Amino acid sequence: MSQPTTTTTTTTTTTTAEKPAPASHPTTNTLIPIPSPPAPKSPPPEPSNPKKASGPTAPLNDAETEVESNVSQSAEDTPELEADIINQEIFEQILELDEDSAHEFSKGMTDAYFQQAEQTFKDMDEALSNEDLDVLSSLGHFLKGSSAALGLSKVQASCEKIQHYGKRRDEEAEKEADKNLTESESLARIKALRKQVKNEYDDAKKCLEKWFAKNVEAPEASDAERDS
């Protein structure tokens, strides 16, 4: 007598990881549009040169000399910004995401930051009028993070203080007993710091706008645009 055949079906469930949602403004709850970095390009394979001389280094031909000259010029053109205003290392990391000399990604990211910061300063003024320390702390935290992403060191440090003052804390005080602030003390410190951080932001904005005006190259026109 034959036994019945048992068929087992295995179901595989594939879980797709979701992309993190963009950050939202602490008062408007509006999603902040930040440009997505372009996909990295794979470097072209290095062509082989069967006639390459062995032993002592062969003299460079005209094409190789031009390439070496361009590399040297590129190193000399590395952006230099005022170190106490813009963190050079962070800014260069952002520039590495650009696909060409038009700097579309870094320019778009910078312009988006300017819009966020201007709105945040308006919200800070409103929160100061309402004497709302909780909102002021949230706004300081928000602008601190976006400023750090671009390397605006001074703005980042001042916004961190606003964040702490909004929590009625002075983290720079030496004694623990002096770290706690009253509401009036916190508001007075934030009011004074609000003017300082806006000046620091204005200096950083001028510095970045000056750099992009000098270094961004307009994309070449297409054949259709030239003919029109």
C-alpha positions as a Markdown table, in Angstrom:
| # | Residue | x | y | z |
|---|---|---|---|---|
| 1 | Met | 0.0 | 0.0 | 0.0 |
| 2 | Ser | 1.6 | 3.3 | -1.1 |
| 3 | Gln | 1.8 | 6.4 | 1.2 |
| 4 | Pro | 0.3 | 9.7 | 0.1 |
| 5 | Thr | 2.8 | 12.3 | -1.1 |
| 6 | Thr | 3.0 | 15.4 | 1.1 |
| 7 | Thr | 3.9 | 18.7 | -0.6 |
| 8 | Thr | 5.3 | 21.5 | 1.5 |
| 9 | Thr | 5.2 | 25.1 | 0.2 |
| 10 | Thr | 7.6 | 27.6 | 1.6 |
| 11 | Thr | 6.7 | 31.2 | 1.4 |
| 12 | Thr | 9.5 | 33.7 | 1.5 |
| 13 | Thr | 8.8 | 37.2 | 2.7 |
| 14 | Thr | 11.0 | 39.9 | 1.5 |
| 15 | Thr | 11.2 | 43.0 | 3.6 |
| 16 | Thr | 12.1 | 46.2 | 1.9 |
| 17 | Ala | 13.9 | 48.8 | 4.0 |
| 18 | Glu | 12.2 | 52.1 | 3.9 |
| 19 | Lys | 14.1 | 55.3 | 3.3 |
| 20 | Pro | 14.2 | 57.6 | 6.2 |
| 21 | Ala | 11.8 | 60.5 | 6.0 |
| 22 | Pro | 13.2 | 64.0 | 5.6 |
| 23 | Ala | 13.5 | 66.2 | 8.7 |
| 24 | Ser | 10.6 | 68.6 | 9.5 |
| 25 | His | 10.7 | 72.1 | 10.9 |
| 26 | Pro | 9.9 | 72.1 | 14.7 |
| 27 | Thr | 7.2 | 74.7 | 14.4 |
| 28 | Thr | 5.7 | 74.4 | 10.9 |
| 29 | Asn | 6.0 | 70.6 | 10.7 |
| 30 | Thr | 6.9 | 71.1 | 7.1 |
| 31 | Leu | 9.2 | 68.6 | 5.4 |
| 32 | Ile | 12.6 | 70.1 | 4.5 |
| 33 | Pro | 13.6 | 69.4 | 0.9 |
| 34 | Ile | 17.3 | 68.4 | 0.8 |
| 35 | Pro | 18.8 | 67.4 | -2.5 |
| 36 | Ser | 19.7 | 63.7 | -2.9 |
| 37 | Pro | 23.4 | 63.1 | -3.6 |
| 38 | Pro | 24.1 | 61.9 | -7.2 |
| 39 | Ala | 25.1 | 58.3 | -7.7 |
| 40 | Pro | 28.9 | 57.9 | -7.6 |
| 41 | Lys | 30.6 | 57.5 | -11.0 |
| 42 | Ser | 32.8 | 54.5 | -11.5 |
| 43 | Pro | 36.3 | 55.5 | -12.7 |
| 44 | Pro | 37.1 | 54.4 | -16.2 |
| 45 | Pro | 39.6 | 51.6 | -16.5 |
| 46 | Glu | 43.1 | 52.7 | -17.0 |
| 47 | Pro | 44.2 | 51.9 | -20.5 |
| 48 | Ser | 47.2 | 49.6 | -20.9 |
| 49 | Asn | 50.2 | 50.9 | -22.7 |
| 50 | Pro | 52.3 | 48.1 | -24.3 |
| 51 | Lys | 54.9 | 50.6 | -25.4 |
| 52 | Lys | 55.5 | 52.0 | -21.9 |
| 53 | Ala | 59.2 | 52.1 | -21.2 |
| 54 | Ser | 60.5 | 49.9 | -18.4 |
| 55 | Gly | 63.3 | 50.8 | -16.1 |
| 56 | Pro | 64.0 | 54.5 | -15.9 |
| 57 | Thr | 60.9 | 56.7 | -16.1 |
| 58 | Ala | 60.1 | 57.7 | -19.7 |
| 59 | Pro | 59.6 | 61.4 | -20.5 |
| 60 | Leu | 56.0 | 62.6 | -20.6 |
| 61 | Asn | 54.4 | 63.3 | -23.9 |
| 62 | Asp | 52.3 | 66.4 | -24.6 |
| 63 | Ala | 49.0 | 64.7 | -23.5 |
| 64 | Glu | 50.4 | 63.3 | -20.3 |
| 65 | Thr | 52.0 | 66.7 | -19.5 |
| 66 | Glu | 48.6 | 68.4 | -19.9 |
| 67 | Val | 46.9 | 65.9 | -17.6 |
| 68 | Glu | 49.5 | 66.4 | -14.9 |
| 69 | Ser | 49.1 | 70.1 | -15.3 |
| 70 | Asn | 45.4 | 69.9 | -14.9 |
| 71 | Val | 45.7 | 67.8 | -11.7 |
| 72 | Ser | 48.1 | 70.3 | -10.2 |
| 73 | Gln | 45.8 | 73.2 | -11.1 |
| 74 | Ser | 42.9 | 71.3 | -9.5 |
| 75 | Ala | 44.8 | 71.0 | -6.3 |
| 76 | Glu | 45.6 | 74.7 | -6.3 |
| 77 | Asp | 41.9 | 75.5 | -6.8 |
| 78 | Thr | 40.8 | 73.6 | -3.7 |
| 79 | Pro | 38.3 | 76.0 | -2.0 |
| 80 | Glu | 39.7 | 78.0 | 0.9 |
| 81 | Leu | 37.2 | 79.5 | 3.3 |
| 82 | Glu | 37.7 | 81.4 | 6.5 |
| 83 | Ala | 38.3 | 78.6 | 9.0 |
| 84 | Asp | 36.5 | 80.3 | 11.9 |
| 85 | Ile | 33.4 | 80.7 | 9.8 |
| 86 | Ile | 33.2 | 77.5 | 7.7 |
| 87 | Asn | 34.7 | 74.1 | 8.5 |
| 88 | Gln | 36.9 | 73.4 | 5.5 |
| 89 | Glu | 36.9 | 69.7 | 5.9 |
| 90 | Ile | 33.1 | 69.4 | 6.1 |
| 91 | Phe | 32.6 | 71.7 | 3.1 |
| 92 | Glu | 35.0 | 69.7 | 1.0 |
| 93 | Gln | 33.1 | 66.5 | 1.8 |
| 94 | Ile | 30.0 | 68.2 | 0.4 |
| 95 | Leu | 31.8 | 69.3 | -2.7 |
| 96 | Glu | 32.9 | 65.7 | -3.4 |
| 97 | Leu | 29.2 | 64.9 | -4.0 |
| 98 | Asp | 29.1 | 67.2 | -7.0 |
| 99 | Glu | 29.3 | 65.6 | -10.4 |
| 100 | Asp | 31.0 | 68.5 | -12.2 |
| 101 | Ser | 32.2 | 72.1 | -11.8 |
| 102 | Ala | 28.6 | 73.4 | -11.9 |
| 103 | His | 28.3 | 72.3 | -8.2 |
| 104 | Glu | 24.6 | 71.7 | -8.6 |
| 105 | Phe | 24.2 | 69.4 | -5.5 |
| 106 | Ser | 26.3 | 71.5 | -3.0 |
| 107 | Lys | 24.7 | 74.8 | -4.3 |
| 108 | Gly | 21.2 | 73.3 | -4.0 |
| 109 | Met | 22.0 | 72.1 | -0.5 |
| 110 | Thr | 23.3 | 75.5 | 0.5 |
| 111 | Asp | 20.4 | 77.4 | -0.9 |
| 112 | Ala | 18.0 | 75.1 | 0.9 |
| 113 | Tyr | 19.8 | 75.8 | 4.2 |
| 114 | Phe | 19.6 | 79.6 | 3.6 |
| 115 | Gln | 15.8 | 79.3 | 3.3 |
| 116 | Gln | 15.5 | 77.1 | 6.4 |
| 117 | Ala | 17.7 | 79.5 | 8.5 |
| 118 | Glu | 15.8 | 82.6 | 7.5 |
| 119 | Gln | 12.5 | 81.0 | 8.5 |
| 120 | Thr | 14.0 | 79.7 | 11.7 |
| 121 | Phe | 15.1 | 83.2 | 12.8 |
| 122 | Lys | 11.6 | 84.5 | 12.2 |
| 123 | Asp | 10.2 | 81.7 | 14.3 |
| 124 | Met | 12.7 | 82.5 | 17.1 |
| 125 | Asp | 11.6 | 86.1 | 17.1 |
| 126 | Glu | 8.0 | 85.0 | 17.5 |
| 127 | Ala | 8.9 | 82.5 | 20.2 |
| 128 | Leu | 10.8 | 85.2 | 22.1 |
| 129 | Ser | 7.7 | 87.5 | 21.9 |
| 130 | Asn | 5.7 | 84.6 | 23.4 |
| 131 | Glu | 8.4 | 83.8 | 25.9 |
| 132 | Asp | 8.2 | 80.2 | 24.8 |
| 133 | Leu | 11.4 | 78.5 | 26.0 |
| 134 | Asp | 10.4 | 75.1 | 24.8 |
| 135 | Val | 10.0 | 76.3 | 21.2 |
| 136 | Leu | 13.2 | 78.3 | 21.4 |
| 137 | Ser | 15.0 | 75.2 | 22.5 |
| 138 | Ser | 13.6 | 73.1 | 19.6 |
| 139 | Leu | 14.5 | 75.8 | 17.1 |
| 140 | Gly | 18.0 | 76.0 | 18.5 |
| 141 | His | 18.4 | 72.3 | 18.2 |
| 142 | Phe | 17.0 | 72.3 | 14.6 |
| 143 | Leu | 19.3 | 75.1 | 13.3 |
| 144 | Lys | 22.3 | 73.6 | 15.1 |
| 145 | Gly | 21.9 | 70.4 | 13.2 |
| 146 | Ser | 21.5 | 71.9 | 9.7 |
| 147 | Ser | 24.4 | 74.4 | 10.4 |
| 148 | Ala | 26.7 | 71.5 | 11.4 |
| 149 | Ala | 25.9 | 69.7 | 8.2 |
| 150 | Leu | 27.3 | 72.6 | 6.2 |
| 151 | Gly | 30.2 | 73.3 | 8.5 |
| 152 | Leu | 29.0 | 76.6 | 9.9 |
| 153 | Ser | 30.9 | 76.2 | 13.2 |
| 154 | Lys | 30.0 | 79.5 | 14.9 |
| 155 | Val | 26.3 | 79.3 | 14.1 |
| 156 | Gln | 26.3 | 75.7 | 15.3 |
| 157 | Ala | 27.9 | 76.6 | 18.6 |
| 158 | Ser | 25.5 | 79.5 | 19.3 |
| 159 | Cys | 22.4 | 77.5 | 18.4 |
| 160 | Glu | 23.6 | 74.8 | 20.8 |
| 161 | Lys | 23.6 | 77.4 | 23.6 |
| 162 | Ile | 20.1 | 78.5 | 22.6 |
| 163 | Gln | 19.0 | 74.9 | 22.8 |
| 164 | His | 20.4 | 74.6 | 26.4 |
| 165 | Tyr | 19.1 | 78.0 | 27.5 |
| 166 | Gly | 15.6 | 77.0 | 26.3 |
| 167 | Lys | 15.9 | 74.1 | 28.8 |
| 168 | Arg | 16.9 | 76.6 | 31.5 |
| 169 | Arg | 20.4 | 75.2 | 31.6 |
| 170 | Asp | 23.9 | 76.8 | 31.2 |
| 171 | Glu | 26.1 | 73.8 | 30.4 |
| 172 | Glu | 29.2 | 76.0 | 30.4 |
| 173 | Ala | 29.0 | 76.9 | 34.0 |
| 174 | Glu | 31.8 | 75.5 | 36.1 |
| 175 | Lys | 29.7 | 74.6 | 39.2 |
| 176 | Glu | 26.6 | 72.4 | 38.9 |
| 177 | Ala | 24.6 | 74.8 | 41.1 |
| 178 | Asp | 25.2 | 77.5 | 38.5 |
| 179 | Lys | 23.9 | 75.5 | 35.6 |
| 180 | Asn | 20.3 | 75.9 | 36.4 |
| 181 | Leu | 18.7 | 79.1 | 35.1 |
| 182 | Thr | 15.5 | 80.9 | 35.9 |
| 183 | Glu | 13.0 | 81.6 | 33.1 |
| 184 | Ser | 13.9 | 85.3 | 33.0 |
| 185 | Glu | 17.6 | 84.5 | 32.9 |
| 186 | Ser | 17.1 | 82.1 | 30.0 |
| 187 | Leu | 15.0 | 84.5 | 28.0 |
| 188 | Ala | 17.6 | 87.3 | 28.5 |
| 189 | Arg | 20.5 | 85.1 | 27.3 |
| 190 | Ile | 18.6 | 83.9 | 24.3 |
| 191 | Lys | 17.6 | 87.4 | 23.3 |
| 192 | Ala | 21.2 | 88.5 | 23.4 |
| 193 | Leu | 22.4 | 85.4 | 21.6 |
| 194 | Arg | 19.7 | 85.8 | 18.9 |
| 195 | Lys | 21.5 | 88.9 | 17.6 |
| 196 | Gln | 24.9 | 87.3 | 17.7 |
| 197 | Val | 23.9 | 84.1 | 15.8 |
| 198 | Lys | 22.2 | 86.2 | 13.1 |
| 199 | Asn | 25.4 | 88.1 | 12.6 |
| 200 | Glu | 27.4 | 84.8 | 12.5 |
| 201 | Tyr | 24.9 | 83.5 | 9.9 |
| 202 | Asp | 25.2 | 86.6 | 7.8 |
| 203 | Asp | 29.0 | 86.3 | 7.7 |
| 204 | Ala | 28.8 | 82.6 | 6.7 |
| 205 | Lys | 26.2 | 83.3 | 4.0 |
| 206 | Lys | 28.4 | 86.0 | 2.4 |
| 207 | Cys | 31.4 | 83.7 | 2.6 |
| 208 | Leu | 29.5 | 80.9 | 0.8 |
| 209 | Glu | 27.8 | 83.1 | -1.8 |
| 210 | Lys | 31.2 | 84.6 | -2.6 |
| 211 | Trp | 32.8 | 81.2 | -3.1 |
| 212 | Phe | 30.0 | 79.9 | -5.3 |
| 213 | Ala | 30.0 | 83.1 | -7.4 |
| 214 | Lys | 33.7 | 82.6 | -8.0 |
| 215 | Asn | 33.9 | 78.8 | -8.5 |
| 216 | Val | 30.6 | 77.7 | -10.1 |
| 217 | Glu | 30.9 | 77.3 | -13.9 |
| 218 | Ala | 27.7 | 77.6 | -16.0 |
| 219 | Pro | 26.8 | 74.4 | -17.8 |
| 220 | Glu | 27.7 | 74.3 | -21.5 |
| 221 | Ala | 24.8 | 75.1 | -23.8 |
| 222 | Ser | 23.4 | 72.3 | -26.0 |
| 223 | Asp | 23.5 | 72.4 | -29.8 |
| 224 | Ala | 19.8 | 73.3 | -29.8 |
| 225 | Glu | 20.3 | 76.2 | -27.4 |
| 226 | Arg | 23.3 | 77.5 | -29.5 |
| 227 | Asp | 21.2 | 77.4 | -32.7 |
| 228 | Ser | 18.2 | 79.2 | -31.2 |
